[in-house]
Amino acid sequence: MTTPRSPKRTMSMPVIAATTAALPAVVLSSLALAQPATAAPAPQPRKIPATLAAAMKAQATKVGTVIPAQAVPATLPAALRPMAPSVPDTYKIVRGDTISAIARRFNLDTSAVLQLNKLTATTLIYPGQTIKLTGTAPAAPDQAPAPAPSAPSNATTYTVVPGDTLGAIAARHGVPLSSIFSWNNLSGSSIIYPGQKIKVSGGSAPSAPPAPAPAPAPVAAPVASTGSYTIKAGDTLSSIASRHNVSLSALMSVNTVSATTVIYPGQKLTIPGSTSLQPAGDIKPLVPSSFLGFTYPPAVVSSANENKALLNASPVPSRDEMKTIVADTARRMGVSPSLALAFAEQESGFDQRAVSPANAIGTMQVIPSSGQWASDLVGRKLNLLDPYDNATAGVAIIRALIATSKDLDNAIAGYYQGQYSVSKYGMYDDTKRYVESIKARQRTFG
């Protein structure tokens, strides 16, 4: 799906693919949600744009049910790409930032950034504060570890508000961040959300018996290499390891690569010793390669499966919590909360772990190229795997479509079919059903 500039308005950036319907003829999870009882007629073949740029010029190329690989973006969200942007000398903190998130954004070590700025994991940072990202950290004097605070008899809780971080909450209540992690079964990568209750003191509990001393770890034997494999389009390190019946760690070890290493078609990998070759067909993907009669290219499906695996391994808000996030984001960005909620329910049923074969990601079902456009709209990089950024991306696109469409129906249609396609060809039958479904859902949200 494409949404070029409106001829009557100008924007500061190109308006490209918007959301789930990466191509005009494709009906993704939204239609399945909208029509659970009566199946829509089979989609008729339509002209499919060869590239997003060609779609901007209405250069449709061919008719068919197999979508060309170059027509659908296959890249991961920018925040997850291994190649980080150039590191500035300093960085000004904005609302919602954490030191660990800033470090990940620029591919830096969190502890190094803390040391460089003479901060600790519990130091409170604030919007407008400037921190250093390059330079040499001063030598820190040796300090004895502070004893953990004793747990009071009754646990105290704190309700998270927008902009909170676990480090800020710990500092505000004068407790170590590690204690916050322990009391709430959280980690440094856990996602918190407004309305969530966090324990800021421990409750009384019987003392645990001392843990036995760990046994010394056995020395790992070197991995023997027994062959090589030439990477094909759509391959991932995990799928190659599974296909050759070897562990992912062994494959990465023998090839001196990591989970963030970029691999490419034609590259040769050494395969460590294995017992048997597992047929590729035996591996069940998390995301299928086809939907409603359309088959997506392997590279796109592979990227969708990687995103799905990342979301499955990450803590995400519940569906009810996502409703709150979407509504709060819409209010903050000047979009009707009921309209944003209607889109979120239609697209994914408020499921942040949803990923389509077209690589539409999260609650708002935004494809990576649309995520880049949304990033330009809001002036910062958005990570579509993050629930808050996913909601921001979807709402930013809705806001832009409303501002550049002749009426609300056409704006809604643009989210699904593409703004240019709607203006050029009018609404397709499935698009008309989508618009009516969004309007009906909006009425239920008041």
C-alpha positions as CSV (number, residue, x, y, z in Angstrom):
1,M,0.0,0.0,0.0
2,T,1.3,3.4,-0.9
3,T,0.4,6.9,0.2
4,P,2.0,9.6,-2.0
5,R,1.8,13.3,-1.4
6,S,-1.6,14.9,-1.9
7,P,-1.5,17.3,-4.9
8,K,-3.2,20.0,-2.9
9,R,-0.8,19.8,0.1
10,T,2.9,19.7,0.7
11,M,4.8,17.7,3.3
12,S,8.4,17.8,4.4
13,M,9.0,14.2,3.7
14,P,7.7,11.6,1.2
15,V,4.7,9.6,2.2
16,I,5.3,6.0,1.5
17,A,3.8,2.6,2.4
18,A,1.5,3.0,5.3
19,T,0.5,-0.2,7.1
20,T,-0.8,-3.7,6.8
21,A,-1.8,-3.8,3.2
22,A,1.7,-3.5,1.8
23,L,0.2,-3.9,-1.6
24,P,-3.3,-2.8,-2.8
25,A,-4.7,-6.3,-3.4
26,V,-3.6,-7.8,-0.1
27,V,-6.0,-8.2,2.8
28,L,-4.1,-9.1,6.0
29,S,-5.2,-9.9,9.5
30,S,-7.5,-6.9,9.7
31,L,-10.0,-8.3,7.2
32,A,-9.9,-11.6,9.0
33,L,-10.8,-9.8,12.2
34,A,-13.4,-7.7,10.6
35,Q,-15.3,-10.6,8.9
36,P,-15.1,-13.6,11.2
37,A,-18.4,-15.1,10.2
38,T,-18.8,-14.5,6.5
39,A,-15.7,-14.8,4.3
40,A,-15.2,-12.0,1.8
41,P,-15.1,-12.9,-1.9
42,A,-11.7,-14.1,-3.1
43,P,-9.6,-11.0,-4.0
44,Q,-9.4,-10.4,-7.8
45,P,-5.9,-10.1,-9.3
46,R,-4.9,-6.4,-9.5
47,K,-1.8,-4.6,-10.8
48,I,0.9,-4.8,-8.1
49,P,3.5,-2.0,-7.9
50,A,7.0,-3.3,-8.5
51,T,8.6,-0.9,-5.9
52,L,7.4,1.8,-3.6
53,A,9.0,4.4,-5.8
54,A,7.2,3.0,-8.9
55,A,3.9,3.0,-6.9
56,M,4.4,6.7,-6.2
57,K,4.3,7.2,-10.0
58,A,1.5,4.7,-10.5
59,Q,3.7,2.4,-12.6
60,A,1.9,-0.9,-12.0
61,T,3.8,-3.8,-13.5
62,K,2.1,-7.2,-13.5
63,V,-0.9,-9.2,-12.4
64,G,-0.7,-12.3,-10.3
65,T,-0.9,-13.9,-6.9
66,V,2.9,-14.1,-6.2
67,I,4.2,-10.8,-4.9
68,P,7.7,-9.9,-6.2
69,A,10.3,-9.7,-3.5
70,Q,11.3,-6.1,-4.3
71,A,7.7,-4.9,-3.8
72,V,7.7,-5.5,0.0
73,P,10.2,-4.2,2.5
74,A,12.1,-7.0,4.3
75,T,14.3,-5.1,6.6
76,L,14.2,-5.1,10.4
77,P,13.2,-1.8,12.2
78,A,16.1,0.6,12.2
79,A,16.6,0.3,15.9
80,L,17.4,-3.4,15.5
81,R,19.8,-3.2,12.6
82,P,23.4,-4.3,13.5
83,M,24.9,-1.2,11.9
84,A,24.4,1.6,14.4
85,P,24.4,5.3,13.4
86,S,27.4,7.4,13.9
87,V,28.0,8.2,17.6
88,P,27.8,11.9,18.5
89,D,30.0,13.4,21.2
90,T,27.0,14.3,23.3
91,Y,23.3,13.5,23.4
92,K,20.4,15.5,24.8
93,I,17.9,13.4,26.8
94,V,14.3,13.4,25.8
95,R,11.2,12.1,27.6
96,G,11.2,8.4,27.9
97,D,14.9,7.9,27.5
98,T,17.0,5.5,29.6
99,I,20.8,5.2,29.6
100,S,20.5,1.5,28.4
101,A,18.2,2.5,25.5
102,I,20.5,5.3,24.5
103,A,23.5,2.9,24.6
104,R,21.7,0.3,22.5
105,R,20.7,3.0,19.9
106,F,24.3,3.9,19.3
107,N,25.7,0.3,19.8
108,L,27.5,1.3,23.0
109,D,28.0,-0.5,26.3
110,T,25.7,0.7,29.0
111,S,28.3,0.5,31.7
112,A,30.7,2.5,29.6
113,V,28.2,5.3,29.2
114,L,27.4,5.3,32.9
115,Q,31.1,5.5,33.8
116,L,31.8,8.2,31.2
117,N,29.1,10.4,32.8
118,K,29.9,9.4,36.4
119,L,26.4,7.9,36.7
120,T,25.1,4.8,38.3
121,A,22.2,2.5,37.4
122,T,20.0,4.3,40.0
123,T,20.9,7.9,38.9
124,L,17.9,9.9,37.8
125,I,18.1,11.5,34.4
126,Y,15.8,14.1,33.0
127,P,14.7,15.6,29.7
128,G,17.1,18.3,28.5
129,Q,20.0,16.8,30.3
130,T,23.2,16.4,28.1
131,I,25.3,13.3,28.5
132,K,28.6,12.4,26.9
133,L,28.8,9.4,24.5
134,T,32.4,9.6,23.5
135,G,35.6,10.2,25.4
136,T,37.6,8.5,28.2
137,A,35.9,7.6,31.5
138,P,37.7,8.8,34.7
139,A,39.2,6.0,36.8
140,A,36.7,5.1,39.5
141,P,38.0,4.4,43.0
142,D,37.4,1.0,44.4
143,Q,34.3,0.9,46.5
144,A,32.9,-1.8,48.7
145,P,29.5,-3.0,47.5
146,A,26.7,-1.4,49.5
147,P,24.6,-3.9,51.5
148,A,21.2,-4.6,50.2
149,P,18.4,-2.8,52.1
150,S,16.5,-5.0,54.6
151,A,13.0,-5.8,53.5
152,P,10.2,-4.3,55.6
153,S,7.4,-6.4,56.8
154,N,4.9,-5.0,54.3
155,A,5.7,-4.4,50.6
156,T,5.0,-0.8,49.3
157,T,3.9,-0.4,45.6
158,Y,4.2,2.5,43.2
159,T,2.0,3.1,40.1
160,V,4.0,3.8,36.9
161,V,3.2,7.1,35.1
162,P,4.2,8.1,31.6
163,G,8.0,8.9,31.3
164,D,9.0,6.6,34.3
165,T,11.9,4.3,34.1
166,L,12.9,1.6,36.6
167,G,16.1,3.4,37.4
168,A,14.2,6.7,38.1
169,I,11.7,4.8,40.3
170,A,14.5,3.2,42.2
171,A,16.3,6.5,42.7
172,R,13.1,8.2,43.8
173,H,12.5,5.7,46.5
174,G,16.1,5.4,47.6
175,V,16.5,1.7,46.8
176,P,19.0,-0.1,44.5
177,L,17.8,-0.9,41.0
178,S,18.7,-4.5,41.5
179,S,16.2,-4.7,44.4
180,I,13.5,-3.3,42.1
181,F,14.3,-6.1,39.6
182,S,14.3,-8.8,42.3
183,W,11.0,-7.7,44.0
184,N,9.2,-7.5,40.7
185,N,10.8,-10.3,38.7
186,L,12.0,-7.8,36.1
187,S,15.3,-7.3,34.3
188,G,17.0,-4.5,32.5
189,S,15.1,-5.3,29.3
190,S,11.7,-5.4,30.9
191,I,9.0,-3.0,29.5
192,I,7.0,-1.0,32.0
193,Y,3.8,0.9,31.2
194,P,1.6,3.6,32.8
195,G,-0.8,2.1,35.4
196,Q,1.5,-0.8,36.2
197,K,2.2,-1.3,39.9
198,I,5.8,-1.8,40.9
199,K,7.0,-2.9,44.4
200,V,9.4,-0.4,45.8
201,S,10.0,-2.3,49.0
202,G,10.2,-6.0,49.8
203,G,7.7,-8.0,51.8
204,S,8.4,-10.3,54.7
205,A,9.5,-13.7,53.6
206,P,11.3,-16.7,55.3
207,S,15.0,-16.7,54.8
208,A,16.1,-18.9,52.0
209,P,18.7,-21.6,52.6
210,P,22.2,-20.7,51.3
211,A,22.7,-21.8,47.7
212,P,25.2,-24.6,47.2
213,A,28.5,-23.6,45.6
214,P,28.3,-23.9,41.9
215,A,30.2,-26.8,40.3
216,P,33.1,-25.7,38.1
217,A,32.0,-25.3,34.5
218,P,33.4,-28.0,32.2
219,V,35.9,-26.8,29.5
220,A,34.1,-26.8,26.2
221,A,35.7,-29.1,23.6
222,P,36.5,-27.4,20.3
223,V,33.8,-27.7,17.7
224,A,34.8,-29.9,14.7
225,S,33.9,-28.6,11.3
226,T,32.5,-31.1,8.8
227,G,31.4,-29.0,5.8
228,S,30.2,-25.8,4.5
229,Y,26.9,-24.2,3.4
230,T,26.2,-21.4,1.0
231,I,23.6,-19.0,2.3
232,K,20.4,-18.5,0.2
233,A,17.9,-15.6,0.3
234,G,15.6,-15.9,3.3
235,D,18.1,-17.9,5.4
236,T,18.8,-17.0,9.0
237,L,21.5,-18.4,11.3
238,S,18.9,-20.1,13.5
239,S,17.2,-21.8,10.5
240,I,20.6,-23.0,9.1
241,A,21.5,-24.4,12.5
242,S,18.2,-26.2,12.8
243,R,18.3,-27.6,9.3
244,H,21.8,-29.1,9.9
245,N,20.8,-30.3,13.3
246,V,23.5,-28.3,15.1
247,S,23.2,-25.8,17.9
248,L,23.0,-22.1,17.1
249,S,25.9,-21.4,19.5
250,A,28.1,-24.0,17.8
251,L,27.4,-22.5,14.4
252,M,28.1,-19.0,15.6
253,S,31.3,-20.2,17.4
254,V,32.9,-22.0,14.4
255,N,32.1,-19.0,12.1
256,T,33.1,-16.3,14.5
257,V,29.8,-14.5,14.2
258,S,27.1,-13.3,16.7
259,A,23.3,-13.0,16.7
260,T,23.6,-9.5,15.2
261,T,26.0,-10.4,12.4
262,V,24.6,-9.6,8.9
263,I,24.6,-12.6,6.6
264,Y,23.9,-12.5,2.9
265,P,23.1,-14.8,-0.1
266,G,26.3,-16.4,-1.5
267,Q,28.2,-16.2,1.8
268,K,29.7,-19.6,2.9
269,L,29.3,-20.8,6.4
270,T,31.2,-23.6,8.1
271,I,28.9,-26.3,9.5
272,P,30.2,-27.9,12.7
273,G,29.9,-31.7,13.3
274,S,26.3,-32.9,13.0
275,T,24.5,-36.2,13.1
276,S,22.0,-35.8,10.3
277,L,20.6,-33.2,8.0
278,Q,17.0,-32.1,8.8
279,P,14.9,-31.3,5.8
280,A,14.0,-27.7,5.4
281,G,10.3,-28.6,5.1
282,D,10.3,-30.0,8.6
283,I,10.8,-26.6,10.2
284,K,7.5,-24.9,10.9
285,P,7.8,-21.1,10.6
286,L,6.2,-18.8,13.2
287,V,4.7,-16.7,10.3
288,P,3.3,-18.5,7.2
289,S,4.5,-17.5,3.7
290,S,1.0,-17.0,2.2
291,F,-2.3,-15.4,3.2
292,L,-5.6,-15.3,1.4
293,G,-4.1,-16.8,-1.8
294,F,-1.0,-14.5,-1.9
295,T,2.5,-15.9,-1.5
296,Y,5.1,-13.6,-0.1
297,P,8.8,-13.7,-1.1
298,P,11.2,-15.7,1.2
299,A,13.2,-12.6,2.3
300,V,10.0,-10.9,3.5
301,V,8.7,-13.9,5.3
302,S,12.2,-14.5,6.9
303,S,12.3,-11.0,8.2
304,A,8.7,-11.4,9.5
305,N,9.7,-14.6,11.3
306,E,12.7,-12.9,12.9
307,N,10.5,-10.1,14.2
308,K,7.9,-12.6,15.5
309,A,10.6,-14.5,17.3
310,L,11.9,-11.3,18.9
311,L,8.4,-10.3,20.0
312,N,7.7,-13.8,21.4
313,A,10.9,-13.6,23.5
314,S,10.1,-10.1,24.8
315,P,7.7,-9.0,27.5
316,V,4.8,-7.1,26.0
317,P,1.7,-5.4,27.5
318,S,-1.5,-7.3,27.6
319,R,-4.3,-6.4,25.2
320,D,-6.1,-4.3,27.8
321,E,-2.8,-2.5,28.5
322,M,-2.3,-1.9,24.8
323,K,-5.7,-0.2,24.7
324,T,-4.5,2.3,27.3
325,I,-1.3,2.9,25.5
326,V,-3.0,3.5,22.1
327,A,-5.6,5.8,23.6
328,D,-3.0,7.8,25.6
329,T,-0.8,8.1,22.5
330,A,-3.8,9.3,20.4
331,R,-4.8,11.9,22.9
332,R,-1.2,13.2,23.2
333,M,-0.9,13.4,19.4
334,G,-4.3,15.1,18.8
335,V,-6.0,12.1,17.2
336,S,-9.4,10.8,18.3
337,P,-8.7,8.0,20.8
338,S,-11.8,6.1,19.6
339,L,-10.5,6.2,16.0
340,A,-7.0,5.0,17.0
341,L,-8.6,2.2,19.1
342,A,-10.7,1.2,16.1
343,F,-7.6,0.8,13.9
344,A,-5.7,-1.1,16.6
345,E,-8.6,-3.5,17.2
346,Q,-9.2,-4.0,13.5
347,E,-5.5,-4.6,12.7
348,S,-4.4,-6.9,15.5
349,G,-7.0,-7.1,18.2
350,F,-4.5,-5.1,20.4
351,D,-1.9,-7.9,20.0
352,Q,1.6,-6.4,20.1
353,R,3.1,-9.8,19.1
354,A,1.1,-9.9,15.9
355,V,3.3,-10.1,12.7
356,S,1.9,-10.6,9.2
357,P,3.5,-12.4,6.2
358,A,4.0,-8.9,4.7
359,N,6.1,-8.1,7.8
360,A,3.5,-5.8,9.3
361,I,4.5,-5.5,12.9
362,G,2.7,-5.1,16.2
363,T,-0.5,-3.7,17.4
364,M,-0.8,-1.1,14.6
365,Q,0.5,-3.5,12.0
366,V,3.2,-1.2,10.5
367,I,5.7,-2.4,7.9
368,P,9.3,-1.2,8.4
369,S,9.3,1.3,5.5
370,S,6.2,2.9,7.0
371,G,7.9,2.9,10.3
372,Q,10.7,5.0,8.7
373,W,8.1,7.4,7.4
374,A,6.4,7.6,10.8
375,S,9.9,8.3,12.3
376,D,10.3,11.2,10.0
377,L,6.8,12.5,10.9
378,V,7.6,12.5,14.7
379,G,11.2,13.5,14.4
380,R,12.9,10.5,16.1
381,K,13.7,6.9,15.3
382,L,10.8,4.5,16.2
383,N,11.3,0.9,17.0
384,L,8.2,-1.0,15.8
385,L,8.8,-3.8,18.3
386,D,8.4,-1.4,21.2
387,P,4.7,-1.1,22.1
388,Y,4.9,2.7,22.7
389,D,6.7,3.3,19.5
390,N,4.4,1.0,17.6
391,A,1.4,3.0,18.8
392,T,3.2,6.2,18.0
393,A,3.9,5.1,14.4
394,G,0.3,4.0,13.7
395,V,-1.2,7.2,15.2
396,A,1.3,9.4,13.3
397,I,0.3,7.7,10.1
398,I,-3.4,8.1,10.9
399,R,-2.9,11.8,11.7
400,A,-1.0,12.4,8.4
401,L,-3.7,10.6,6.3
402,I,-6.4,12.7,7.9
403,A,-4.5,15.9,7.2
404,T,-4.0,15.0,3.5
405,S,-7.2,13.2,2.6
406,K,-10.4,14.9,1.4
407,D,-12.5,13.3,4.1
408,L,-12.3,10.7,6.9
409,D,-13.5,7.8,4.8
410,N,-10.6,8.3,2.4
411,A,-8.2,8.7,5.2
412,I,-9.3,5.3,6.7
413,A,-9.1,3.8,3.2
414,G,-5.6,5.1,2.8
415,Y,-4.4,3.2,5.9
416,Y,-5.5,0.0,4.3
417,Q,-5.3,0.4,0.5
418,G,-2.8,3.3,0.2
419,Q,-3.6,6.9,-0.3
420,Y,-2.4,7.1,-3.9
421,S,-4.2,3.9,-4.9
422,V,-7.5,5.3,-3.4
423,S,-7.1,8.6,-5.2
424,K,-6.2,6.9,-8.5
425,Y,-8.6,3.9,-8.6
426,G,-11.1,4.6,-5.9
427,M,-11.9,2.2,-3.0
428,Y,-11.9,-1.5,-3.8
429,D,-14.7,-3.6,-2.4
430,D,-12.5,-5.0,0.4
431,T,-11.4,-1.5,1.2
432,K,-15.1,-0.3,1.5
433,R,-15.7,-3.2,4.0
434,Y,-12.6,-2.1,5.9
435,V,-13.8,1.5,6.2
436,E,-17.2,0.4,7.4
437,S,-15.6,-1.9,10.0
438,I,-13.4,0.9,11.3
439,K,-16.3,3.3,11.6
440,A,-18.4,0.6,13.4
441,R,-15.6,-0.1,15.8
442,Q,-15.1,3.6,16.5
443,R,-18.7,3.9,17.6
444,T,-18.2,1.1,20.1
445,F,-15.3,3.1,21.7
446,G,-17.4,6.2,22.0
